[in-house]
């Protein structure tokens, strides 16, 4: 892991971005860590990182988990029926259609 001060990062940003391929670069101010530079491979990874550090999103996840624990949630197929119904309604309003991801079971069956 590399450690660099803000002035070092400012002066040599492209070098430190290259160093992220080998691992995170910890950015310091007055000797104390204040940020981390990370290499990312695609937009999906960026989205995951942003959501993982979003307090609003984490609050939604916690609330959803409590609700599922309390009510048992809804079956997988019922969830997707509701998503498809909402998607059809949205498509009728000119909104783009969402793709349904494969269920873990169907992915397992395809790899066999």
C-alpha positions in Angstrom: 0.0 0.0 0.0 1.3 3.4 -0.9 0.9 6.5 1.2 1.2 10.1 -0.2 0.5 13.6 1.0 -1.9 15.9 -0.8 0.9 18.0 -2.3 2.6 14.8 -3.6 -0.7 13.7 -5.1 -1.3 17.1 -6.7 2.2 17.2 -8.2 2.2 13.6 -9.5 -1.4 12.5 -9.9 -1.0 10.4 -13.0 1.9 8.5 -11.3 -0.3 7.7 -8.3 -3.2 6.7 -10.4 -0.9 4.2 -12.1 0.2 3.0 -8.6 -3.4 2.1 -7.8 -3.1 -0.9 -10.2 -0.9 -2.5 -7.5 -3.1 -1.5 -4.6 -4.8 1.4 -2.8 -3.0 4.7 -2.3 -3.7 6.4 1.0 -3.8 10.2 0.8 -2.7 12.1 3.9 -3.0 15.6 5.2 -0.6 16.6 8.0 0.4 12.9 8.3 -3.2 11.7 8.8 -5.2 9.6 6.3 -8.0 11.6 4.6 -8.7 9.7 1.4 -7.9 6.6 -0.6 -7.3 6.3 -4.3 -8.5 3.0 -5.8 -8.3 1.5 -9.2 -11.6 0.5 -10.8 -12.2 -1.8 -13.7 -15.6 -0.7 -14.9 -18.7 1.4 -14.2 -20.4 -1.4 -12.2 -17.5 -1.3 -9.7 -17.7 2.5 -9.4 -21.5 2.1 -8.7 -20.9 -0.5 -6.0 -18.2 1.7 -4.3 -20.4 4.8 -4.4 -23.5 2.9 -3.0 -21.4 1.2 -0.3 -20.4 4.6 1.0 -23.8 6.3 0.5 -25.5 6.8 3.9 -28.9 7.3 2.2 -28.6 4.0 0.3 -27.3 2.1 3.4 -30.4 3.5 5.4 -32.7 2.1 2.7 -30.9 -1.3 2.8 -31.2 -1.5 6.7 -34.9 -0.5 6.5 -35.5 -3.1 3.8 -33.7 -5.9 5.8 -35.8 -5.1 8.9 -39.0 -5.2 6.9 -38.0 -8.5 5.3 -37.0 -10.0 8.6 -40.4 -8.9 10.1 -42.7 -9.9 7.2 -40.7 -12.6 5.5 -40.6 -10.6 2.3 -42.1 -11.8 -1.0 -41.2 -14.8 -3.1 -38.6 -14.2 -5.9 -41.1 -14.8 -8.7 -43.7 -12.4 -7.2 -41.0 -9.7 -6.9 -40.2 -10.0 -10.6 -43.9 -10.1 -11.6 -44.3 -6.7 -9.8 -41.1 -5.3 -11.5 -42.4 -6.4 -14.9 -45.8 -4.9 -14.3 -44.2 -1.6 -13.3 -41.9 -1.8 -16.3 -44.8 -2.3 -18.7 -46.6 0.6 -17.2 -43.4 2.8 -17.4 -42.8 1.7 -21.1 -46.3 2.9 -21.8 -45.2 6.3 -20.5 -42.2 6.4 -22.7 -39.7 5.4 -20.0 -36.8 3.0 -20.8 -37.4 -0.7 -20.0 -35.2 -2.3 -17.3 -33.6 -5.7 -17.9 -34.5 -8.5 -15.5 -31.3 -10.1 -14.1 -31.0 -13.8 -14.1 -31.8 -15.5 -10.8 -28.9 -17.3 -9.0 -30.7 -20.6 -9.8 -30.8 -20.0 -13.5 -27.1 -19.0 -13.5 -26.2 -22.2 -11.7 -28.2 -24.3 -14.2 -26.4 -22.6 -17.1 -22.9 -23.4 -15.8 -23.7 -27.1 -15.4 
